[in-house]
Amino acid sequence: MKMVIIGAGAIGGTIGAHMHRAGHEVLLCDADESHVAQIRSKGLQIEGPVNEFTVQIPAVTPDGLPDTIHHAIVAVKSHHTRSAAELLRTRLSPDGYVLSVQNGLTADILIDAVGRERVLSSFVNFGADVMGPGRIMQGNIGTFRVGELGEGPATARVIELAEALPYAEPTDNVLGYLWGKEAYGAMLWAGAVSDLSIAETLRRPEYRPLMIRVAREVLAQAPVVVESFDGFVPDDLEGSLDRLIDFNLRSAKSHSGIYRDLAVRKRKTEIDEMLRDIRGPIFDKIGELIHDIEEGRRVCEVANLNELAEFAATLPET
């Protein structure tokens, strides 16, 4: 398969490296010039407990993209989706398609650029971090599902993609997985306001009611049947916490990408896009705290999480 991956960071870079290693023809595209330069000169290095290898893989900045693209993956942060979509608007071939491997519900932006019939979506739950230019740490292996946006059995192109992508399987309910990740992701957003690891945040008894309530707040908004994955079961949130602790303890990625954006990389998170997808008093409060950290009024510390837990406890049960 020939694949152009727009966004060669943690997820896009990991997928691209595994695809290239499996014999597929992959072109990475990233706006970070130093990352692209390192990949071109030294290769893309995957490190961590899952596997360690380096691939010599073509990489370009957006101005180096070919005029015509048949298969594409968008793996940028959700607030950069519009820019990625514009790169594809005139380049994606009439019989081609684009697959989103992003967090959040970004399909509408891609549909606006290339049409609904040329957009596929996926749910990705393996953990990875960019450690420096040309270096990505893959922390674990998690659920990866690929599907059409509409209902019905997996199509031929979904099956083809699932065979080419690392760890992927086809699904007829990709939106159900995405809404499950929105609920689990809400827990990660809550935990990111502190400096605790994911597992520790989920383990501490004083935060478990908060985690359950914010997940319920999201699940109540889901327009589809929500799927289970990696220990998360929508009908058993209490048990999900224990299973998710085990899942995260088995990963070399101890903190969420949200926390790394806030505390390590000091850059804007995807919170504004998430606040467009999800509403509710607890998640709105999380957004307020995240904005405070982004703008330097707070730092990631346990006091923020305590404040959030106390706020959630004042709300009536639903």
N, C-alpha and C positions, 0 to 999 in steps of 0.2 A: 504494500500500500504506500502511496505517496501522501505525506501529511505535512501541512504547515501548521506550526504551533505558535500562536500569538500570545506571548507571555511565557517566558522561559524561567520563571521563578520556581518556587518550591514544588508545586504540583505539575505545572507544565514542563519544567525541566526534568523531573523524575519520569514522567510519562514518556517524554521524548527520548531520554537516554535508554529506557528499557525497549522502546520500539526500535530504535536504531540498532541496539545490540541484537535484537531478534531478526534483523535483516530488512526492516522497512526503510523506505527513503524519507527521511525527516529533515525539515528545515525549521530551525528555531528562530523566532523573532522576538526581540525584547528592546524596550526603550532605554535600558541601562547600558550605556556605551561601554563602561568598564567590564561589565558582566559578559557582553558580547565579545569584546576584545580578548578577554581571558579564555573564553571557550574556543575562539578561533586560533589562538596561539598555543594553548596548552591542553585543550579538550575540556569536556564537562566531567567533573569528578563527582561520583555518587559515593557517599561514605555512610557509616553507621552500622548497626547490628544486622540489618537485613542482608546487605551485600556491599561490597566495595569494588568499584571498577571505574575506569575512565573511558569515555568514548570520544573519538575525533568526529565531531558532528558539525555540519554547516550551521552558521548562525549569522543573522543580519539584524540591523536596526530597521525600523519601519520603512525608511526610504530605500531599503534594499530588497523589498518584497517583489516577487515576480508580478507581471501584469495580470496573469490568470492563475487562479487557485482552484483546484477541484475539491480537495478535502481539507478542512481546517478545524483546528481546535482552538477555542478561546479560553485562556487560563489566566486572565488578568484579574486584579481586584475589581469588585463589582462597580466601584465608582469610575473605573476606566473602561467600562463596557462600551460606552458610546464611541470612544476613540477607536477601539478595536473593530466595532461594527462598521465604522466609516472606512477602515482599511479594506473591508470585505465588500462593501456596497457595489463597487464596479469591478472587483476582481473575481468574485466567486462565479464559477461557470454555471450556466443555466441548469445543468444536471448535477451540480455539485451540492455539498452540504457543509454546514458548520456544526460542531458539537461544543456545547458549553460544559466545562468542568468546574464551574465557579460555585462559590457560596451564594446563597440568596436566590431570588426569583428574577433572573435577568433576561429570560427568553424574549420578552416583549421588545426590548431594545434591538436585539438581533433580528427579530421578525420584521421590525420596521425597516431595517436596512436591506434584508435579502429575501423576505417572504417566508411565511409560516412553513411552507412545504420543504424549505431548505434548512430548517433548524431542528437539531436533536438536542437532547439534554442528558445529564448524567448526575449521579450522586457519587461523590468521592469521599471516603473516610479514612484513607491512610494518612499518616502524619509525616510532614517533611518541613525543613527549614532551610533557607538560604544562609549559609555560614560565611560567605564572602564571594567575591567575583569568581565564577566558574566552579563553585563548591556548593553542593546540596547534601544535607543529611536527611536520609530517609529513616524515620524512627520506627516504623512498624508496617505491617500489612493490614489493611482494613477493607471493608466492603466497598465495591466499585460496581455500580449498576448503570447501564446505558439503555435509553429508550426513546420512543417517539413521544411527542407532547400530547397526542391524542390517545384515545382508548383503542384497544385491540391488541392482538398478539404481536410479538416482535417481528419486525419486517426484515427483509434480506439485508438491508444496509445496517440495521442494528446488530444483527448476528455477525456480519462481516467486521464491524467495529469491535465488538466484544472479543472476537478472536484475535484481533490485532493489538488491543490495548492490554497492558499488564493488569492481571488480577480481575479483569472485568467479566461481568455476566450480563446477558440481556434481561430486560424486565418489561412487563406490560403496564407498570404503574410507577414510572419514574417520579411523577409528582408526589406520590405517596412517600417515597424515600426522601424527596427534597423537603417535604413538610416535617418529616421525622427529624431531619437534620436541623431544621429551623428550631424545633423544640429543644433538642440537645444543644444546639448552638446558643440558645438563649441562656442555658446554664453556663456555657463557656464565656459568654459576654459578661454575665454576672461575676464569675470568678476572676475575670481579667482586671477588675478594678483593684484587686489586691495583688500581692506578690507571691501568694501561695501557688503550689503546683495544682494541676487539674485534679489529680487524685486526692490531694489533701483537702481541697475545697469541697469535693463531693463527700469525703469521709467525715468531716467534722460535724457532730450532731447539731450544733447551733446553726448550721447553714442548710441542712437537709430540707427543712420546711420551705425555705426560700427557693431551693432548686426545684422542688416538686411544684410549687405554686407558679413559678415562671414558666415551666414546661406546660402546665395545664392552661395557662393564659394563651400560649401559642397554639396548642392543640385545639382549643375551642374555636380557632379561626380557620382551621384547615378545611378546604372544600372537597377533599378527597379522603379515601381510606388511608390512614397513615401506616406505613410499613415499619417492621422491626429490623434492627441491625446491630451487630457488635455489642449485644447486651442491652440495648435500648428497646424497651417494649412499651408502647404507648398506653396499654391497659394495666401496666404494672410499674408505675414510676418509682415506688419505694424500692422494689427489687432491682429496678434498672440502675439505681445509684450504686448498689454493691457490684453489679456486673460491670458497670462503666469504670469503677475504681480498678477492678482487675484488668480491664482492657487497657487502661492508661498506664498502669504500673508495668505492663509488658512492653511499653513503648519507650524509646530513648528520647522522645519528644515530651518533656515534662510539662511545659507551659504552652498555652494556645498561641496561635499566630496573632491573635488580637493583642495578647499581652506583649509579644515581641514587638509588634508595631508601636505600642505605647511606650514601653520601658526600654527597649533595646534599639530599635531602628528610628524611634522618635519621628514617626510619620503618621499621616492621617489614616484612620481606620475606615471600615466600610459601614460605620454606624448610621450615617444618614440614609444610605440605601436600605438598611435593615429597618429603620424606622418608617420607611414608606411601605414595607411589606407587612410589618407587625405593629399593632397598637395595643395598648393596655397600660394600666397604671404602673405595674412593676417594670415592664420593658421601657416605658417612658422615663422612669427614674434611672434605669441603667444608662439610657442615652444621655441624660443630664450629667451623670458622673463621668461617662466616657468623654463627653465634650469638655468637662472641666480638666481632665487629665491631658487631653490633646492641646488645650490652650494654656497649660501651665499653672492652672489654679490649684491642682492637686497632683499627687504622685500616686503610683500604684502601691497601696498599702492596705493592711487588714482593716484599718478604721473605716475605709470606704465600704467594705463588705459588711461590716457590722452595721453601719448606717442603713445599707440596703436591706439587710435582714430585718432590722427593727421597723423600717418603713413597711415592708411586706406584711409583717405581723399585725400592723394596725388596720389592714384592709379586711373587709368582711369576706368570709369563705364563700366560694362560688361552686 
